């Protein structure tokens, strides 16, 4: 029974990893770009949400706002920040320095954004964890002796909706086809009138939205935010994405859940200290046994969504 | 319809196309011939807007498109069927056709796709199959179908017969003739000189990026010195090549 309870908890934890892992996989699958700003976007939503719920809007524009409003603003901040990242890392550096540095420069500059934003938030709000004034996280459903916390259940449903929505967007919509066309063959997409400069920001908007939602769900579930909240989630999401298979959305979903499960089981059996060893050990073992990840395609890189 | 004046295309320090001028009239078939590296593909890429020309002007139906995006050109009715087909193998046949309609917002896309299926029954049977499962010839039909869904006034084809079996080469040229009867202008870059000159009204010959010859297709076809001098001196092998590849 306890084990079953742990499995339920791990699915809930995994759903946060899933959302962030899907954000990573989206930029890798479409743009072949490992976007290191993702953990920061996640953190930005949590921290701005907290700041607005606790202090109100900057420059005395308002007093403290209700937490749901604060989180919506936090999500918008993540989307806007992601568009800024697109404008100043991906687009600018790519057009300026062209193909030979295609992968390295956006990657390194996104790492730069990660550190700058994280440190700005630290300067602004200090290094401490802050309590997020969300709903009562202990509202619990009791299903035959198994406890499911309601905010976690909501998180899980939101995550499922995100993944299904994103899949439908990519498969069925015009913009989704445009994104897949760019992922597979940017030249051919261009010839048919797909304007890369217009479509690429969509990827970054979606990235910001996914990270923002994940950050908001995290803040509500764990009731705590900090300038470093993205680091652990971000690295575990990367591990989940690679375990599941690079560039595959359902791979990211599976990988995120696997990491959540591994984490809970490790804590249960061996204690919290061994979590990183088990998660990254599992990643290395997966790569040895299945170099493409559990759900991955034959080749890694572009055109895999 | 299409007027190109003194077009230059430069990659770094290489001038791939040097001051090329050409025209394609409404509903006309024009072919551009030349050996490998003569600048034919660069010319087409500049016409479609994939590369920005370093000099010259491109006008289409009176509008200057030189500085316009590929999207603007597709909207105006110019479309390229690129070398090597470049269909999207991660998509289904139908999704590939829908990509041809990417810029269209009108309601008759479905009808146009249905008419593509009528023209190519092979594609209709495979509409929900992955485009990667098609044969080379079927993929070329899909690439042309995809271009047609954009409702072009001018369709530009880069080596469409390359790698096709003789049967499909035959069908390809029949198709080009049919499209032309429907009033679509065709700019055809081909290594299969004989068939290209057979279908075209006029032709241009490029050598090392320069337009060295232009004439009616008939005159070019009877000009044996042409194949010797400009098409690498093995015009005959060039015509045989697609058959052998198949």
Interface residues (C-beta under 8 A of the other chain):
Chain A: X174 X177 X178 X180 X181 X183 X184 X185 X187 X188 X189 X190 X191 X192 X193 X194 X195 X303 X304 X305
Chain B: X48 X50 X69 X70 X71 X74 X75 X79 X80 X82 X86 X87 X88 X89 X90 X91 X95 X98 X99 X100 X102 X103 X146 X150
